[in-house]
């Protein structure tokens, strides 16, 4: 494993890594549970059902914006839970909730610290409007150097096309080569496995207790519980 200081650019997953995706999803599903008097369903069960439908829908409609995708799978989650079809307005509210999902408490400070050494790039399975709401809200206007969404690419990670798009874009924009990038993410499924397939080093931000995106085989070059821990490690290296 090389030194963190040898790299020039961090490519971030957002939802699950910077934004507390799982809390956002569970909170967004509360109106569905409340309207069916079923608040006894565990967080893990909800997230496993959600993740199953999200992945299937992303594969079936790779060009569908993420907020519309969430709206589309909301009735499917309801059906899987044995609930009647929810009102369209409730499904739309779920899709629109993305921009309100909270940031992890260490995220904003860690991004500011990491930005002193690296270019910061977003490669997110989201639409541009939802990310803009997250960035102006929970992420407090973090000045990312480049933002790439699934809407820009026309597919969702783990599709390798998303990584090809990013590699080409950062090379043209910043003159950064593939071997100067660290893919920085929580999800083994969406980020670490495809990053390895493209020959990109990766830093696993574990977010202990996370349910979605896990794989039996854990791939990473660096491993930290939080993004704040990664910023601490970088600063220790720079101080030597």
C-alpha positions in Angstrom: 0.0 0.0 0.0 1.5 3.3 -1.1 1.3 6.7 0.6 -1.9 8.8 0.4 0.3 11.8 -0.4 1.3 10.2 -3.8 -2.1 10.8 -5.3 -3.7 13.9 -6.7 -7.4 13.3 -6.9 -10.1 11.7 -4.8 -13.2 10.5 -6.6 -16.1 10.2 -4.2 -19.2 8.2 -4.0 -21.7 10.5 -2.2 -24.8 8.6 -0.9 -23.5 6.2 1.6 -20.0 7.8 1.9 -20.6 11.5 2.4 -24.4 11.5 2.9 -26.0 9.1 5.3 -27.9 7.3 2.6 -29.4 4.6 4.8 -30.8 7.1 7.4 -32.2 9.1 4.5 -33.9 6.1 2.9 -35.4 4.9 6.2 -36.6 8.3 7.1 -38.1 8.7 3.6 -40.0 5.5 4.0 -41.6 6.5 7.3 -44.8 7.9 5.8 -45.4 4.6 4.0 -44.9 2.7 7.3 -47.1 5.1 9.3 -49.9 5.1 6.8 -50.0 1.3 7.1 -49.5 1.2 10.9 -46.3 -0.9 10.5 -43.4 0.8 12.3 -42.2 -2.6 13.6 -40.2 -3.4 10.4 -36.5 -3.3 11.0 -34.0 -0.9 9.4 -32.1 -3.9 7.9 -35.3 -5.4 6.3 -36.3 -2.1 4.9 -32.9 -1.4 3.4 -32.5 -4.9 1.9 -35.8 -4.6 0.2 -35.0 -1.1 -1.0 -31.6 -2.0 -2.3 -33.0 -5.0 -4.2 -35.5 -2.8 -6.1 -33.0 0.0 -6.6 -30.4 -2.2 -8.2 -33.0 -3.9 -10.5 -34.5 -0.6 -11.6 -31.1 0.9 -12.3 -30.3 -2.0 -14.5 -33.6 -1.8 -16.3 -33.7 2.0 -16.8 -30.1 3.2 -16.7 -31.0 6.6 -18.1 -33.8 7.3 -15.5 -32.9 10.2 -13.2 -32.4 9.1 -9.6 -35.3 11.0 -8.1 -37.7 9.5 -10.7 -36.2 6.1 -10.0 -36.9 6.3 -6.3 -40.5 7.4 -7.1 -40.8 4.4 -9.4 -39.6 1.8 -6.9 -41.6 3.2 -3.9 -44.8 1.3 -4.9 -42.7 -1.9 -5.4 -41.3 -1.6 -1.9 -44.8 -1.1 -0.6 -46.0 -4.2 -2.4 -43.1 -6.3 -1.1 -44.1 -5.3 2.4 -47.6 -6.4 1.8 -49.0 -2.9 1.6 -51.6 -1.5 -0.8 -50.3 0.8 -3.6 -49.4 4.2 -2.0 -50.7 7.5 -3.3 -48.7 8.9 -6.2 -47.9 12.0 -4.1 -46.3 9.8 -1.4 -44.1 8.1 -3.9 -43.1 11.5 -5.4 -42.3 12.8 -1.9 -39.9 9.8 -1.5 -38.2 10.6 -4.7 -37.9 14.2 -3.8 -36.4 13.4 -0.4 -32.9 12.8 -1.7 -31.7 16.4 -1.2 -32.7 16.3 2.4 -30.8 13.2 3.4 -28.3 14.1 6.1 -24.5 14.3 5.8 -22.4 12.2 8.1 -21.1 14.4 11.0 -17.5 14.2 9.9 -18.1 14.8 6.2 -17.9 18.5 5.6 -14.9 19.1 7.8 -13.0 16.2 6.3 -13.7 17.4 2.7 -12.3 20.8 3.6 -9.1 19.2 5.0 -8.7 16.8 2.1 -9.2 19.6 -0.5 -6.0 21.2 0.6 -4.1 18.3 -1.0 -6.4 16.7 -3.6 -8.8 17.6 -6.4 -12.2 16.5 -5.2 -14.5 14.8 -7.8 -18.0 13.4 -7.4 -19.0 10.2 -9.2 -22.5 9.6 -8.0 -25.6 7.5 -8.8 -27.9 10.4 -8.7 -29.4 13.1 -10.8 -28.0 16.6 -11.1 -30.9 18.4 -9.3 -30.9 16.0 -6.3 -27.1 16.4 -5.9 -27.4 20.2 -6.2 -29.9 20.1 -3.2 -27.5 17.9 -1.2 -24.5 20.1 -2.0 -26.2 23.4 -1.1 -27.9 21.8 2.0 -26.2 19.0 4.0 -22.8 19.3 2.3 -22.8 23.1 3.0 -21.7 24.2 -0.5 -18.5 22.1 -0.7 -16.6 23.3 -3.8 -16.1 20.1 -5.7 -13.7 20.4 -8.6 -15.9 18.3 -10.9 -19.3 16.7 -10.5 -20.3 13.7 -12.5 -23.8 12.1 -12.0 -25.4 9.0 -13.4 -27.6 11.4 -15.3 -24.5 12.8 -17.1 -23.2 9.3 -18.0 -26.5 7.6 -18.8 -25.8 4.6 -16.5 -25.4 3.7 -12.9 -22.5 2.3 -11.0 -21.2 -0.4 -10.9 -21.4 -0.1 -14.7 -17.8 0.4 -15.8 -18.9 3.1 -18.2 -19.2 5.5 -15.3 -15.6 4.9 -14.3 -14.5 5.3 -18.0 -16.3 8.6 -18.2 -14.6 9.8 -15.0 -11.1 8.7 -16.0 -11.5 10.5 -19.4 -13.0 13.6 -17.8 -10.3 14.1 -15.1 -7.5 13.5 -17.6 -8.9 16.2 -19.9 -9.8 18.6 -17.2 -6.9 18.3 -14.8 -4.2 16.2 -16.5 -4.7 13.6 -13.8 -3.8 10.0 -14.8 -5.7 6.9 -13.6 -2.8 5.9 -11.3 -3.2 9.3 -9.5 -6.8 8.7 -8.5 -8.2 7.2 -5.3 -11.8 6.0 -5.5 -13.1 6.9 -2.0 -16.4 5.2 -1.1 -18.4 3.0 1.3 -20.0 0.6 -1.2 -18.0 -2.5 -2.2 -20.7 -3.3 -4.8 -21.0 0.1 -6.5 -17.4 1.4 -6.2 -14.6 -0.8 -4.9 -15.1 -3.9 -7.2 -15.5 -1.8 -10.4 -12.7 0.5 -9.4 -10.4 -2.5 -9.1 -11.6 -3.8 -12.5 -10.5 -0.4 -14.0 -7.1 -0.5 -12.2 -8.0 2.4 -9.8 -6.8 2.4 -6.2 -9.5 2.7 -3.6 -10.1 3.9 0.0 -12.9 2.1 1.8 -14.8 4.4 4.1 -16.5 1.6 6.0 -19.3 3.5 7.9 -19.6 0.7 10.4 -23.1 -0.8 10.5 -23.9 -0.1 6.9 -26.3 -2.5 5.3 -26.3 -1.6 1.6 -23.6 -2.2 -0.9 -21.7 -4.9 1.0 -20.0 -7.8 -0.7 -18.5 -11.0 0.7 -15.1 -10.1 -0.9 -13.8 -6.8 0.5 -11.5 -4.9 -1.9 -9.6 -1.9 -0.9 -6.1 -0.3 -0.7 -6.8 1.8 2.4 -9.5 1.3 5.0 -11.0 3.9 7.4 -14.2 3.9 9.5 -14.9 7.5 8.5 -13.8 10.1 6.1 -12.5 12.1 9.0 -10.2 9.2 9.8 -8.8 9.3 6.3 -8.2 13.1 6.6 -6.3 12.4 9.9 -4.2 9.8 8.1 -3.3 12.2 5.3 -2.4 14.9 7.7 -0.1 12.6 9.7 1.7 11.7 6.4 2.1 15.3 5.4 3.5 16.2 8.9 6.3 13.7 8.6 
